[in-house]
């Protein structure tokens, strides 16, 4: 089977309190569809957890507006660790999670009115698109951007799910071998080196950067493509000689506090493995057969990007569309390129959290 990458399935977010974070994201970002809530031992992640298995709880939530989900994560067998330095723009790893808005100006006003920690003004990126940055309850930075596509336009909140990331990298050309050549972000929206007014307010945002915004030139295929929608990756490289960026998860475990990994929904994992290995991105973790996440099942793998940032791939085998109705979809018996019908995806709404 050839590789099919449907889009960003979710971003992992390490938290000190998974329930508190889940409620915050529901209340303010509209991430109110609970796909699963699973407590287990992360016994396959030993390369990233000091060689020891650890217990954890993970809750995956979505927005019916579309976009990728949040895998809200908490260690339960150890105290999750924060970085021992202030994270700054351009540090190696996931700097920012992008979430989409149907009206960026209205979201900006709503977040300010709710007293959220909005850290930049409403501004335009180099492509002329409105955006701003806001911190969550634990200090993680989110960028609210104009949505490039929607699953449902009528929802309770103006924001949808994950539409991309800002990645701090050491060498943009090396990083593009993964993000453009393998993951399909091959369209360059802009490639500019400068000091950027719209970064003012971000940690070290006043410094000089090269930033490259990448999008997909071809529409994605796959079962959940209607839900995930178009996404983007922005690569940011610090050009200021006064500092050397640090690796965000240096001396910490996968699952510690902050943005842990970026996860892509895929089919044809064996073909993807062969392609990744051929260009120097071997799988570092591979569940091999189907893993069980309580209500969901599949195969998951990890690679490291050129700066050690964790990229996850999930080949979904079973997914709960509507748990309350007992509706689960067996993905192994479908055409991997064919989207699930919209009416079926809308049944995710049955899993909406109250509040």
Protein Blocks (a to p, Z undefined) as FASTA:
>chain_A
ZZddfbjfbdcdddfblklmmmmmmmmnopabcfbdcddddfklmmmnoopacddddddd
ddfkbpcdddddddfkbccdddfbdcdehiacjfbdcdddfblklmmmmmmmnopacfbd
cdddfkopacdddddfkopacdddddfbdfblcdfbfbdcdebdcdddfblklmmmmmmm
mnopabcfbdcddddfklgopahklpccdddddddfbdcedjklmmnopadddddddfbf
kbccddfkgoiaehiacjfbdcdddehklmmmmmmmmnopacfbdehiacdehjaccddd
ddddfkopacdddddfbdcfblmnopacdfklccfkbccdfklmmmmmmmpccZZ
